[in-house]
Amino acid sequence: MESPLTYDKCSDDTSVAVLETAAPDLNSPTSPSARLHFHEKVTADNAKYHGIHPIVSLESHNEHLAPLIAQALRSLPPASPKSNGFTSHPIPVRSVNQWLRKKKPDFISVTRGPGLLPSLSTGLQIAKGLAVAWQVPLLGANHMQAHALTPRLVHALESRTSNNGNREPAFPFLTLLVSGGHTMLVHSKALTHHSILASTTDVAIGDAIDKAARCILPEEMLKTSKDVMYGRLLEEFTAPRDGTGYDAYYNPPRTRGEELSRKPSRWGWALAAPLAETRSGSKSKAMEFSFSGLGSAVLRICRQRGQEMTHEERVDLAREVMRVAFEHLASRVVMALNSLLHERNTDDKSTEGKIGTLVVSGGVASNGFLKHILRSFLDIRGYPHIRLIFPPPSLCTDNAAMIAWTGIEMYEAGYESNLGCKALRKWSIDPDADDGGILGASCWQKQEREF
């Protein structure tokens, strides 16, 4: 059993969690494989900046991290005598009017990177202090690896100890990481081996959609929102409200030609698929993402239409922006699947051992239209057998629970970080990257552990 205290801080969210795993127990088959004792998050108020302000985010982190840790300590499992092959070490935790005997965490897991250095460094130093004070290991987790492993956390929270510790999805699988800071398609082959198949060459999809939302959404909607992640507002603005669903206005492209062609609107404008209209045409087949051109096109339309743009046109434009952006993601997923199929030199798309799962994680993964487009796109292009996994919305965005789970998997594999480790602004998950990927970062230590 592992019970880490964990926190995540790489942008504007401050999050703390206590996660506990249990060994397989045939005598208690209904017990969950993992239990989240505590999980809270505070998001910095960046509303007046219309985006993430590093100083405001750091101040929010400094204000809220210690109180969240204090709350988390009260949620630690109670201390108990030695049993089941492990010792429950008590630590005193002050409650309102009494002291509680709580089990000391087995290790401390914290986000080491990638992200904003000031926020990462603050969290890392507190983690080191707790690790020294309690004499437990420290685990500096890769934030992007954590997103990729999130569905395995969800499975552990929902599965029972009687499943013999099997974790799903099993490697290998594809991971589509989509957020305000990242857009990448990854071949997740093993715990520390995630090959990047495609990534954005300019801006992330979440950032592009947020900026498009700022010029599409009505001014009063933006003013009353405390959420600077305007992509969520854009989805709410366009969501079907008559019970018809997304099929009422979306038909997936059956061919590559349909996918790349412009679709003129009734208002006279049309958006081009990213990379579809380069001079040579070669970019349309490139394994990369690009969203800056889409953002510029939306801005031009908004400026040209100005006050003439009606509510109905705004809804149409918002839907078209998301359609084009999400189909761009789907197209690279299909290209990757085609390539992996070709590498295996077989036409049997259902052979055991091949890619059978696409994990979609990150803040944008909670978008319902994205889910619909990916499923429809894969079905019509010959991949209906590919299972799509979307973590629940609370685990799609940045959170400490996924950092805790990553810490558990790395801890069980024998890894821990030494106390001299530093925060990393950039840190790839691909072992072929210049920095060597997850294990390429300095300060890893390997230990032999028995469970």
Summary of the structure (lengths in Angstrom):
residues: 451
radius of gyration: 23.1
end to end distance: 7.7
largest distance: 73.2
contacts: 1502
relative contact order: 0.16
helix: 41%
strand: 19%
